[in-house]
Amino acid sequence: MITSAHIDDIRTQVRAWRTKGETVAFVPTMGNLHQGHITLVKEAASKCDHVVASIFVNPMQFGQNEDLDAYPRTLAADSEALTAAGAELLFTPTPAVMYPKGLEQQTYVEVPGISDVLCGASRPGHFRGVATIVCKLFNIVQPDVALFGNKDYQQLLVIKTMVEDLSLPIEIIGVDTIREDSGLAMSSRNGYLTAAEKAAAPALKQAIDAMAAGIKQGESFEQVTEQAKASLIAAGFTPDYLEIRHAHTLEQAQNQHQALVILAAAYIGKARLIDNLRFDR
């Protein structure tokens, strides 16, 4: 696998592939990779001739009180895992490469509406940072296909909306959430959990599953939500949000909607965990 922190190196290699008529898939990450990321890379390898990955801990998407400095950097292990999964080119830029004028002077991309709710409300500016860095990475790599995990459901919709609105010629593919045997969604932030917290953490997925089952049985949105919040609190979580939304627009779910998604974010110990379930009534 070729690794470079320089934009020109990435463009040169991708151009060489394209000259031969070969296709390129892209998996952007912040590193500290787990099996969910590796699944994205393997899926990418099945879609295109070549796979490009990136590792960049993006300061623009972190809030003032969030864990930018504490975010784990595990480049050596990540590189080994990416190589084994089939990635051929790894982009590892520094903030100076991506934001040479600094964050305050950086042109940004903002996706209105869908960025302002749920995680966007809890983490102001987060999705501006996500949309900006993904747009920059897309312009550098210029892939045919880019893959993202469905665990970050709102992020996936933000990116799909940006690609559509800016007429970017890239197919965005969401890949199913990879879970531990307990049902806990794999996440880099699971590393913050103590043994006791990790044992309790599957309650998040269980609460979401119970909500979906209740809705399908005719229970009201309010009833299933209150029951789920109570179960999370009993398990040691502090809920941030637990909501039922239209699966395509993220507007508040109405009784006539058939395509639904339940989205949850909750704190346990030092970790803020998210999960979701997309289903049809």
Salt bridges, closest charged atoms under 4 A:
GLU22 OE1 - HIS50 NE2 2.56
GLU43 OE2 - LYS47 NZ 3.59
GLU66 OE2 - ARG123 NE 2.72
ASP67 OD1 - ARG189 NH2 3.22
GLU88 OE2 - HIS50 ND1 3.05
GLU110 OE2 - ARG128 NE 3.35
ASP144 OD2 - ARG18 NH2 3.06
ASP152 OD1 - LYS151 NZ 3.72
GLU180 OE1 - LYS198 NZ 3.45
ASP209 OD2 - LYS205 NZ 2.76
ASP240 OD2 - ARG272 NH2 3.00
GLU243 OE1 - ARG245 NH2 2.52
ASP275 OD2 - ARG179 NH1 2.82
ASP280 OD1 - ARG278 NH1 2.87
